[in-house]
Every structure is written in C-alpha cells, then in structure tokens.
Amino acid sequence: MSPTDALPKTGVLSPAFRYSAANETFGSERAPRLRGLMRSELRLVFLRPRTAAMLGFLAVVPVVLGVALRYFHDGHSSGGGGGGGSMDFVNQVTGNGLFLVFASLAAALPFFLPMTVGVVAGDSIAGEAHAGTLRYLLVAPAGRTRLLVVKFAGVLAFCLAATLTVALSALVVGAALFPMGDVPLLTGDTISMGEASWRALLIALCVAASLVGLAAIGLFVSTLTTVPVAAMATTVGVVIVTAILTGIPQLSALHPWLFTDGWMSFGDLLRNPIPTDEIIRNLGIQTAYTAIFGAAAWARMTERDITT
C-alpha cells in the first residue's frame, strides 16, 4: 500500500497536496518532490484571481503617480538630493522618466506593497487550515518543515513579483510621459541610461528584500489561526502599528529595531559612490526578523496541532 492509500478519500485537496499524493512513493527522491511542491505552490499563489487583482492594483500606482506629475505637478522642488526620501525622486521625475521607478517604489513601499504581502503571507497556512486541506498536507510525506519552507518561498516569490510589477509599470509609464536619457544621481553626478537601469534593478531587489521580514511575520501569524482574514488583518495591522511607532519622535530609541526602519535605504543606490552601511543594516534587520519569526513559525508547525 502506498502512503496515499491510507489517506481519507473525501475532502478538497490543495494543488500542493494533489501533486504530493500523485507522486509520492517510498523510493522517490526528496529534491524532485520539493520542486514539485514548489511549482504547485507558485501556481496556487499566482493563479488566484485575488493575486492578479493585487498585482493589477500595484501596476496602477505608477500610472496615477506619473499622470499626476505629468499634468498636475507645479514644478516646484522642496529640497535637494540630501535626504534620499521619496521627495528626492519625485522632484527628478519630470526631468527623467526613469526616476518614476524610484518614486513609485518609494510611494508603494510604506503601505501598498506591505498590504499585498500581508494578504499573501497571512493566507499561506491559515488558508489551508480554513479550507480543511492542511491536515492532508501534514499527513502526506511532504513533512511539516518542508511545507513551511515551500509556503515561505511562495510568499517571497510574491514579494519579488509585486516589486517588479511596480518597477516595470513605472518604467513603461515613465518612458511614455517623460524624457529618458542620462540620469542625474542624488549626489549631483550623472550616469548613463544603461548603468541607471542596472541600479534600478538593484533597487527593485533591495525593496523586495526589505519585505522579507514582514513575510516571516505574516507566515508566523498564519500558523496561529485557521481564519485567513484574521491573519491577513493582523499582518497588515503590524505594518500600521510599526508606522505609527516610527512617527513618534519620543520613541526614537525603538526605531532602529523596527523592521521598517531601513526600508528607504535603497535611495543610497542613487549616490556615487554608493554608501552601503544603511543597506547592509536593513538586510541584517530583515535577516534577524526572518530568523526569529521563522523559528517561531517552525515551532508552531512542528509542536502543536494547527489543523483545528
């Protein structure tokens, strides 16, 4: 008898389990099994209408920002390139459309990107539990740790896809509405369009990496409940609370420990030479949050009954 023969024959199985049940044998290799689970998870994440709607919404953000700057921008600048914040990018957009990529990422990072990541991360485990398919996934020889890794990888894939959606949409809109050419950096230097394009890609990757800590938090929250909406709302609520804490000067001692503190460090990639201290610190923060909440999610998955 194969492992799947002992499983209940009723219930709706998720795509990840359907693959595992169809291909699981005692002599099968773990690596192909993991790749199959990963492919199934990616299909589960990206073929949902909800995911398409969220990516479509993110693609609209650069359109709205570009149209506003093209037709309603008063042309007044409020500061030079010293801050590295979103205003530095916005003030440069009308002179070079590539800056719409940077401005759009800066506009989407505080809330829009975290909101969509929170939805996907919060649904990752809780959605399976709510649908009644998590118990079948855990009975299958896929293993709890492997399942957790696959779910986290699926959320990370969405982080990258969401960031690239904003960046690519902004690039198209920027090229359509504004001139393109050599790019002035925030430090006053000028680089070629080719080099600026590589820096734009690095910035997109840096923004995606900034969401990793939030993805780990959402994954952990998702293991605490069988109600996906509650997990999604809690994860998004964490972002809102963190933003509130960041805006209180009296709590400045707490700010360096928040996972959002280094989110705008990607602006340093538009300086020459590139200062890396803040970027590395941000990556370190995301790694620490991933380790802490990833371990908490693993403990929850391996030590407790999370199917009820």
JOUR-V983478 format. One record per residue. RES is the residue in one small letter. SS is DSSP state (a for helix, b for strand, c for the rest). PHI is phi in whole degrees, 0 to 359 (none if undefined). Layout:
RES&SS&PHI + RES&SS&PHI
//
This chain:
m&c&none + s&c&281 + p&a&301 + t&a&283 + d&a&292 + a&a&275 + l&c&277 + p&c&299 + k&c&267 + t&c&249 + g&c&102 + v&c&265 + l&c&261 + s&c&287 + p&a&302 + a&a&297 + f&a&287 + r&a&301 + y&a&294 + s&a&297 + a&a&293 + a&a&282 + n&a&243 + e&c&279 + t&c&221 + f&c&297 + g&c&262 + s&c&286 + e&c&273 + r&a&288 + a&a&298 + p&a&300 + r&a&297 + l&a&295 + r&a&297 + g&a&295 + l&a&298 + m&a&293 + r&a&298 + s&a&294 + e&a&294 + l&a&296 + r&a&296 + l&a&298 + v&a&285 + f&a&269 + l&c&267 + r&c&286 + p&a&302 + r&a&298 + t&a&295 + a&a&299 + a&a&295 + m&a&293 + l&a&295 + g&a&297 + f&a&298 + l&a&296 + a&a&292 + v&a&282 + v&a&304 + p&a&295 + v&a&296 + v&a&297 + l&a&295 + g&a&295 + v&a&296 + a&a&298 + l&a&287 + r&a&286 + y&a&248 + f&c&234 + h&c&287 + d&c&278 + g&c&84 + h&c&273 + s&c&258 + s&c&244 + g&c&123 + g&c&273 + g&c&262 + g&c&275 + g&c&271 + g&c&76 + g&c&271 + s&a&296 + m&a&297 + d&a&300 + f&a&287 + v&a&299 + n&a&293 + q&a&260 + v&a&297 + t&c&294 + g&c&270 + n&c&205 + g&c&297 + l&c&295 + f&a&292 + l&a&294 + v&a&299 + f&a&292 + a&a&294 + s&a&293 + l&a&296 + a&a&294 + a&a&284 + a&a&275 + l&a&294 + p&c&296 + f&c&222 + f&a&297 + l&a&296 + p&a&300 + m&a&298 + t&a&291 + v&a&296 + g&a&298 + v&a&295 + v&a&292 + a&a&294 + g&a&295 + d&a&273 + s&a&303 + i&a&260 + a&a&298 + g&a&296 + e&a&294 + a&a&294 + h&a&295 + a&a&282 + g&c&82 + t&c&262 + l&a&294 + r&a&298 + y&a&290 + l&a&297 + l&a&282 + v&a&288 + a&c&297 + p&c&292 + a&c&299 + g&c&89 + r&a&292 + t&a&297 + r&a&296 + l&a&298 + l&a&296 + v&a&298 + v&a&296 + k&a&297 + f&a&294 + a&a&297 + g&a&296 + v&a&294 + l&a&297 + a&a&298 + f&a&292 + c&a&306 + l&a&293 + a&a&296 + a&a&295 + t&a&294 + l&a&294 + t&a&298 + v&a&297 + a&a&295 + l&a&291 + s&a&298 + a&a&295 + l&a&296 + v&a&295 + v&a&293 + g&a&298 + a&a&293 + a&a&281 + l&a&255 + f&c&228 + p&c&292 + m&c&237 + g&c&174 + d&c&303 + v&b&252 + p&b&283 + l&c&276 + l&c&292 + t&c&267 + g&c&100 + d&c&286 + t&b&233 + i&b&236 + s&c&289 + m&a&298 + g&a&296 + e&a&294 + a&a&295 + s&a&294 + w&a&294 + r&a&293 + a&a&297 + l&a&295 + l&a&297 + i&a&295 + a&a&299 + l&a&294 + c&a&295 + v&a&295 + a&a&299 + a&a&295 + s&a&292 + l&c&267 + v&a&295 + g&a&299 + l&a&296 + a&a&300 + a&a&294 + i&a&298 + g&a&297 + l&a&297 + f&a&297 + v&a&301 + s&a&295 + t&c&279 + l&c&268 + t&c&214 + t&c&255 + v&c&252 + p&a&301 + v&a&299 + a&a&295 + a&a&294 + m&a&298 + a&a&297 + t&a&295 + t&a&295 + v&a&295 + g&a&297 + v&a&300 + v&a&296 + i&a&296 + v&a&298 + t&a&297 + a&a&296 + i&a&295 + l&a&298 + t&a&296 + g&c&277 + i&c&259 + p&a&301 + q&a&294 + l&a&256 + s&a&300 + a&a&294 + l&a&275 + h&a&305 + p&c&297 + w&c&265 + l&c&278 + f&c&290 + t&c&267 + d&c&298 + g&c&257 + w&a&299 + m&a&273 + s&a&293 + f&a&297 + g&a&298 + d&a&294 + l&a&288 + l&a&254 + r&c&238 + n&c&220 + p&c&288 + i&c&281 + p&c&282 + t&c&254 + d&a&301 + e&a&291 + i&a&296 + i&a&295 + r&a&297 + n&a&298 + l&a&297 + g&a&295 + i&a&297 + q&a&296 + t&a&296 + a&a&295 + y&a&296 + t&a&296 + a&a&296 + i&a&292 + f&a&280 + g&a&294 + a&a&295 + a&a&295 + a&a&295 + w&a&297 + a&a&297 + r&a&295 + m&a&291 + t&a&267 + e&a&250 + r&c&229 + d&c&279 + i&c&255 + t&c&268 + t&c&231
//
